[in-house]
Amino acid sequence: MRPLVRHVIALSASLALIAPACGQAATLPVLVHEPLELLCVVARFAGNPEYQRHRSDPAYGRAAERHFDGAKDHAVVTRLRELRQSHGISYDAIAGLAVHLGPMPDLAPRTSLSPRPPMLDARWEGADVEGFVAMLRQFAVASEAAKFFATHADLYREAEARLSARLSQSKALPWFDAFFGKREGALCVPVAGLLCGGNNFGVSVQHTDGKPDELRPVFGCWNWDAAGKPEFGEELLPLFVHELCHSYTNVIVDRHFVRLQKAGDALFAAKATAMRRQAYSNGRTVLCETFVRACVIRCVADTEGKVAGRQQAAAEAKAHFPWAAEIAVLLGEYQQSRDRFADFDAFVPRIADALDAIAVRLEATAAAAPKLVATMPAIGAKDVDPTLVEMTFTFDRAMRDQSWSVVGAAADTPKVVGAPKYDAARRVLTIPVQLEAGRTYRFGLNSEQKQGFQSEAGVPLEPVAFEFSTAVGR
């Protein structure tokens, strides 16, 4: 059976929408990218948690696992598992490689992979990416992947049409040309990632031989209708801007990383727990997200109005990037002073200065925040005695009395059987509890919305995730 091949229309000259036919709405080409679907399957078999079956995984996901099951022990699966441990290959590093590959069955790189092209994630450095792609080709043949893709051609066409209809509502594409400058001949072809679950990735291809850039933002599918077809809601429109921004700003961050690194590391340290929960594991990633989120606020305000811009700023703050709004305001200076700033790169020193000042403020706040220094039971403890009658939490300074926030689902939180109480110094909180044998308890101290745990000076405790398990009763 011949492999399924679909062609997409290029966007010429800039990132404007394709000119519509007479009487028709403008449309944006969208693709279900078979190399991405193939790599998603490999990532599932390799155990990458971000690619595991989503709670709303439809019949398509189950069909993929059944079809490829016979090849789940292939060498490429083992290799990806090793690369996750040795190089951190996960999340966008996987999707980013996929969009660098051409159609089945050859999976020929769209640009040379050695040396590593500019938009292929740095985690692939030194990972023998060409050898990995060769293994992936073998996996595709051994698993008869082309047959699976051909069987689902109708689903792919429907997914493409639905995602195109939603993204074509965006007013943002002309904004990118005005803000960053035109990328002559750039191709913007979003990808519907049917096996990406709730993950979206701002990936792209920058050719090293002078060919136009290819912007390939990937949108995961987390809503499915009763017929097993993906649905794309209005919430995708700001995500579209977010993922496209990555195609512009990530390389800018890398070009100026030496100047930006100190601030990035400080921003990460100030919100490390929250950042790690979002799989942002270092200062560079936080810088990339900061640039993107500030640009999204600016774009939404410019294209949807000031009220929408303020709502977007609030959403970014809720996502633990409260400083993005401040940088977005600064970007207004860039827009109004293009006579002084030839391009966005020229404005980066102003952003760097602002991030330095924000980092100093955050470090001062972090120094004033209380720290949890000991707990009983210990976080992560196993085989805790179920007859334990109280939990204790010790802080490094006096805390505000009669103020606490133990958060989480009631079913996962120990049953409280008395009033919590601080010691005389208000540094040790004791909570009377009744535990059950053979249980795992999961809860938190404080959250972004509930911040009852505060120092005597009123500075909240950074949210702490808590888990422990009790021994099985005898």
VOGU-3710 file (C-alpha; in Angstrom, 3 decimals, decimal comma):
1> mrplvrhvia> 0,000/0,000/0,000  1,370/3,404/-0,946  2,030/5,768/1,974  -0,450/8,541/2,533  0,945/11,836/1,232  -0,837/15,167/1,538  0,397/18,482/0,234  0,009/21,831/1,934  -0,178/25,294/0,423  2,689/27,650/1,188
11> lsaslaliap> 2,181/31,141/2,521  4,190/33,504/0,380  5,925/36,762/1,228  4,779/36,981/4,864  2,521/35,469/7,488  -0,694/36,905/6,067  -3,614/34,548/5,614  -4,038/32,854/2,259  -6,049/35,094/-0,016  -9,618/33,765/0,021
21> acgqaatlpv> -11,555/32,769/-3,021  -14,383/35,090/-3,986  -17,077/35,072/-1,320  -15,162/32,700/0,963  -13,529/33,307/4,346  -9,751/33,295/4,549  -8,336/29,926/5,536  -5,090/28,703/7,000  -3,521/25,418/5,843  -3,237/22,788/8,579
31> lvheplellc> -1,589/19,372/8,557  -1,750/16,139/10,515  1,957/15,377/10,408  2,621/11,671/10,130  6,240/11,819/11,428  4,868/13,509/14,559  2,183/10,854/15,005  4,876/8,198/14,600  7,151/9,810/17,174  4,220/10,221/19,580
41> vvarfagnpe> 3,695/6,460/19,423  7,385/5,842/20,125  7,260/8,304/23,033  4,258/6,498/24,518  6,005/3,163/24,337  9,182/4,727/25,781  7,200/5,883/28,822  7,480/9,654/28,316  4,720/10,781/30,704  3,789/13,841/28,642
51> yqrhrsdpay> 2,868/11,599/25,704  0,926/8,981/27,644  -2,739/8,358/26,989  -4,735/11,445/27,873  -7,880/11,063/29,940  -9,969/11,836/26,856  -7,897/9,668/24,504  -10,367/8,563/21,824  -10,707/5,447/19,717  -7,888/6,773/17,513
61> graaerhfdg> -5,360/6,625/20,345  -6,400/3,139/21,322  -6,248/2,042/17,679  -2,701/3,400/17,417  -1,570/1,469/20,467  -3,127/-1,738/19,116  -1,620/-1,345/15,664  1,910/-0,541/16,866  1,897/-2,909/19,841  3,950/-5,548/18,036
71> akdhavvtrl> 6,823/-3,063/17,670  6,736/-1,626/21,195  10,106/-3,211/22,031  11,833/-1,846/18,924  15,336/-0,391/19,296  14,073/3,160/18,682  11,820/2,883/21,749  14,761/1,821/23,892  16,885/4,594/22,421  14,322/7,304/23,157
81> relrqshgis> 14,040/6,023/26,728  17,837/6,335/27,031  17,834/9,815/25,470  15,252/11,030/27,944  17,568/10,015/30,768  20,834/11,225/29,224  19,738/14,322/27,271  16,281/15,209/28,595  14,633/14,476/25,240  10,956/15,064/25,964
91> ydaiaglavh> 8,092/17,510/25,325  8,942/19,939/22,483  12,284/18,264/21,746  10,297/15,329/20,334  7,786/17,426/18,395  10,605/19,681/17,194  12,459/16,768/15,620  9,263/15,513/13,984  8,660/18,716/12,021  12,245/18,532/10,730
101> lgpmpdlapr> 11,361/15,266/8,980  9,746/14,813/5,576  6,934/12,447/4,597  6,744/8,717/5,070  8,383/6,343/4,320  11,741/8,100/3,851  11,441/10,582/6,755  14,169/12,530/4,981  15,351/15,551/7,003  13,961/18,808/5,621
111> tslsprppml> 17,306/20,431/6,372  20,660/19,036/7,395  20,634/17,736/10,971  24,412/17,950/11,342  25,419/20,371/12,613  22,235/20,873/14,612  19,959/23,348/12,764  18,988/26,539/14,646  15,433/25,541/15,584  16,106/21,924/16,555
121> darwegadve> 16,077/21,828/20,351  19,524/22,060/21,962  18,827/18,866/23,912  19,561/16,956/20,706  23,157/18,223/20,736  25,481/15,228/20,839  22,601/12,736/20,703  23,329/11,255/17,248  20,038/12,511/15,879  20,715/11,036/12,439
131> gfvamlrqfa> 21,164/7,579/13,959  17,926/8,024/15,859  16,071/8,967/12,651  17,467/5,851/10,949  16,014/3,745/13,782  12,703/5,570/13,398  12,583/4,627/9,698  13,127/0,991/10,638  10,344/1,241/13,213  7,987/2,660/10,584
141> vaseaakffa> 8,674/-0,274/8,254  8,504/-2,935/10,960  5,191/-1,593/12,272  3,600/-1,004/8,850  2,996/2,582/9,932  1,961/3,722/6,441  -0,946/1,279/6,549  -2,173/2,758/9,830  -1,941/6,313/8,517  -3,760/5,464/5,294
151> thadlyreae> -6,567/3,826/7,284  -7,139/7,067/9,173  -6,914/9,467/6,215  -10,527/10,611/6,621  -9,994/11,425/10,300  -6,881/13,420/9,407  -8,724/15,456/6,790  -11,512/16,217/9,279  -9,033/17,223/11,977  -7,222/19,500/9,534
161> arlsarlsqs> -10,454/21,150/8,439  -11,625/21,722/12,018  -8,333/23,156/13,238  -8,042/25,341/10,141  -11,543/26,714/10,678  -10,714/27,675/14,260  -7,258/29,161/13,654  -8,484/31,094/10,622  -10,532/33,175/13,063  -7,319/34,614/14,477
171> kalpwfdaff> -6,572/38,281/13,822  -2,976/37,841/14,894  -1,010/36,816/11,808  -0,545/40,315/10,304  0,550/41,506/13,781  3,640/39,291/13,630  4,875/40,958/10,451  4,333/44,414/11,913  5,919/43,579/15,277  8,869/41,355/14,374
181> gkregalcvp> 9,282/42,221/10,708  8,430/40,128/7,664  9,988/36,718/7,219  9,988/36,661/3,448  8,533/33,471/2,027  7,905/31,957/5,476  5,538/29,009/5,526  3,022/28,859/8,367  1,409/25,434/8,546  0,019/24,532/11,982
191> vagllcggnn> -0,055/20,868/12,929  -2,876/18,937/14,602  -1,124/16,592/17,028  -3,721/13,871/17,516  -1,534/11,909/19,936  -0,123/14,905/21,846  -2,903/14,996/24,443  -3,078/18,396/26,097  0,371/19,554/24,962  1,059/22,333/22,470
201> fgvsvqhtdg> 4,505/23,050/21,038  5,910/26,146/19,325  8,250/24,345/16,940  9,573/25,326/13,544  12,243/24,670/10,933  14,929/27,183/9,999  16,764/25,979/6,934  20,510/26,377/6,679  20,545/26,625/2,864  18,539/29,815/2,459
211> kpdelrpvfg> 15,116/28,246/2,004  12,232/30,069/3,748  11,488/29,297/7,385  8,696/26,838/8,188  6,558/27,683/11,227  4,880/24,488/12,437  3,119/25,158/15,768  1,684/21,885/17,099  -1,712/21,804/18,815  -2,618/18,822/20,929
221> cwnwdaagkp> -6,120/17,397/20,856  -7,761/17,142/24,260  -11,445/17,462/23,343  -13,127/14,803/21,224  -16,739/14,488/20,109  -18,928/11,405/20,358  -17,757/10,300/16,913  -14,122/10,305/18,034  -13,145/13,454/16,136  -11,156/16,296/17,719
231> efgeellplf> -12,815/19,563/18,683  -10,988/22,889/18,888  -12,433/25,661/21,053  -11,893/29,412/21,181  -9,242/28,945/23,874  -6,944/27,852/21,042  -6,664/31,369/19,610  -4,335/32,830/22,285  -2,472/29,509/22,278  -1,943/29,971/18,545
241> vhelchsytn> -0,278/33,316/19,218  1,758/31,764/22,059  3,143/28,912/19,982  3,883/31,113/16,971  5,766/33,524/19,231  8,130/30,725/20,204  9,179/30,511/16,547  10,348/34,118/16,762  11,566/34,670/20,301  13,374/31,434/21,197
251> vivdrhfvrl> 16,193/32,179/18,768  16,329/35,765/20,064  16,750/34,504/23,625  19,531/32,198/22,466  21,341/35,023/20,659  21,281/37,180/23,801  21,517/34,405/26,371  24,824/35,521/27,885  23,275/38,888/28,749  19,956/37,392/29,893
261> qkagdalfaa> 21,133/34,309/31,777  21,564/35,827/35,238  18,019/37,224/35,251  16,613/33,983/33,835  18,226/31,902/36,542  16,901/34,275/39,209  13,368/34,197/37,792  13,460/30,413/37,751  14,766/30,217/41,329  12,045/32,557/42,568
271> katamrrqay> 9,297/30,305/41,200  11,119/26,988/40,935  8,370/24,762/42,339  5,677/26,258/40,135  7,948/26,230/37,092  8,891/22,580/37,508  5,208/21,664/37,754  4,827/23,148/34,267  7,928/21,275/33,002  9,976/24,508/32,868
281> sngrtvlcet> 13,212/23,208/34,277  15,762/26,010/33,937  16,359/29,701/33,475  16,564/29,560/29,691  13,109/28,009/29,437  11,684/30,638/31,787  13,242/33,365/29,626  11,687/31,893/26,485  8,311/31,727/28,185  8,698/35,272/29,516
291> fvracvircv> 9,391/36,701/26,063  6,523/34,725/24,553  3,967/35,577/27,225  4,811/39,277/27,126  4,410/39,256/23,344  1,091/37,426/23,628  -0,249/40,098/26,000  0,882/42,781/23,551  -0,619/40,966/20,564  -3,961/40,326/22,262
301> adtegkvagr> -4,201/43,952/23,382  -3,354/45,199/19,879  -5,691/42,861/17,998  -8,527/42,221/20,465  -8,548/45,403/22,556  -7,259/46,630/25,906  -9,789/44,665/27,971  -8,707/41,413/26,311  -5,091/42,421/26,891  -5,692/42,889/30,609
311> qqaaaeakah> -7,437/39,523/30,766  -4,476/37,911/29,048  -2,080/39,570/31,492  -4,133/38,147/34,378  -3,986/34,701/32,787  -0,188/34,906/32,494  0,088/35,955/36,137  -2,044/32,982/37,146  0,391/30,794/35,198  3,196/32,106/37,489
321> fpwaaeiavl> 4,517/34,784/35,121  3,338/37,962/36,862  6,265/39,909/35,389  5,100/39,243/31,814  2,659/42,159/32,040  5,472/44,540/32,963  7,539/43,409/29,979  4,448/43,735/27,750  4,136/47,392/28,752  7,799/47,863/27,901
331> lgeyqqsrdr> 7,169/46,357/24,460  4,884/49,316/23,796  8,008/51,479/23,881  9,536/49,275/21,198  6,447/49,619/19,004  6,377/53,393/19,386  10,102/53,881/18,796  10,873/51,838/15,722  12,926/54,744/14,414  15,392/54,046/17,269
341> fadfdafvpr> 15,180/50,249/17,205  15,832/48,684/13,831  14,427/45,352/14,939  13,445/43,375/18,013  17,047/42,291/18,635  18,017/45,920/19,090  15,447/46,263/21,883  16,554/43,205/23,863  19,028/45,179/26,050  16,071/47,223/27,359
351> iadaldaiav> 14,224/44,003/28,188  17,342/42,601/29,854  17,630/45,656/32,102  13,974/45,335/33,089  14,342/41,611/33,845  17,386/42,337/36,001  15,323/44,757/38,092  12,422/42,295/38,337  14,821/39,547/39,430  16,189/41,724/42,230
361> rleataaaap> 12,651/42,355/43,495  11,768/38,672/43,339  14,930/37,690/45,192  14,041/40,148/47,957  10,519/38,723/48,170  11,861/35,155/48,217  14,239/36,042/51,048  11,304/37,351/53,078  9,113/34,303/52,400  8,786/31,626/55,088
371> klvatmpaig> 10,301/28,212/54,440  9,011/24,811/55,492  12,038/23,196/57,153  10,630/19,967/58,633  7,466/17,874/58,602  6,158/14,841/60,389  5,498/12,595/58,527  8,237/13,497/56,066  7,226/14,451/52,535  7,254/11,271/50,465
381> akdvdptlve> 7,363/8,975/53,489  6,296/5,354/53,032  4,804/2,955/55,589  3,806/5,734/57,988  2,227/4,322/61,161  -1,544/4,662/60,600  -2,032/5,175/64,356  -0,249/8,549/64,102  -2,596/11,112/65,654  -1,030/14,396/64,572
391> mtftfdramr> 0,950/15,966/61,759  3,470/18,729/62,440  4,897/21,386/60,147  7,953/23,401/61,201  8,766/26,779/59,634  11,920/28,860/59,727  10,208/31,902/61,259  7,134/32,993/63,186  3,911/32,514/61,251  0,624/34,385/61,293
401> dqswsvvgaa> -1,683/32,699/63,825  -5,075/31,229/62,900  -4,125/31,361/59,240  -3,443/28,290/57,107  -4,452/26,712/53,819  -4,325/22,926/53,515  -5,509/22,376/49,953  -6,514/19,360/47,898  -9,334/16,917/47,336  -11,017/15,913/50,575
411> adtpkvvgap> -10,725/12,235/49,659  -6,917/12,537/49,421  -6,367/14,670/52,535  -5,993/13,258/56,066  -9,125/13,622/58,188  -8,659/16,519/60,612  -10,149/15,708/64,037  -9,213/18,799/66,011  -8,194/22,431/65,738  -4,757/23,173/64,251
421> kydaarrvlt> -2,511/24,983/66,701  0,860/26,743/66,623  3,388/26,498/69,438  4,227/29,578/71,517  6,807/30,750/68,964  4,323/30,149/66,118  6,902/28,149/64,187  5,507/24,638/64,642  1,948/23,898/63,562  0,270/20,747/64,905
431> ipvqleagrt> -2,815/19,318/63,188  -4,711/16,452/64,902  -5,572/13,794/62,307  -7,073/10,356/61,926  -5,280/8,222/59,354  -6,293/5,033/57,582  -4,044/2,070/56,922  -2,837/1,398/53,385  -3,616/4,890/52,100  -1,700/7,429/50,044
441> yrfglnseqk> -2,449/11,012/51,009  -1,849/13,931/48,646  -2,442/17,562/49,528  -0,691/20,901/49,565  0,178/23,797/51,819  -1,033/26,964/50,078  -1,859/27,326/46,395  -1,854/30,227/43,972  -5,399/31,080/45,049  -5,284/30,112/48,745
451> qgfqseagvp> -2,362/31,482/50,725  -3,302/31,184/54,370  0,188/30,111/55,411  1,944/33,463/55,864  4,832/34,779/57,889  4,191/37,135/60,753  5,007/39,919/58,273  2,313/38,693/55,875  4,543/37,101/53,210  2,961/33,861/51,918
461> lepvafefst> 4,641/30,461/51,843  5,384/29,262/48,330  2,986/26,359/47,596  4,308/23,005/48,831  3,100/19,645/47,474  2,792/16,943/50,167  2,440/13,195/49,799  2,904/10,216/52,134  1,610/6,658/52,426  0,533/4,688/55,484
471> avgr> 1,465/1,097/56,196  -1,029/-1,645/55,507  -2,815/-2,605/58,714  -2,132/-5,976/60,271
//
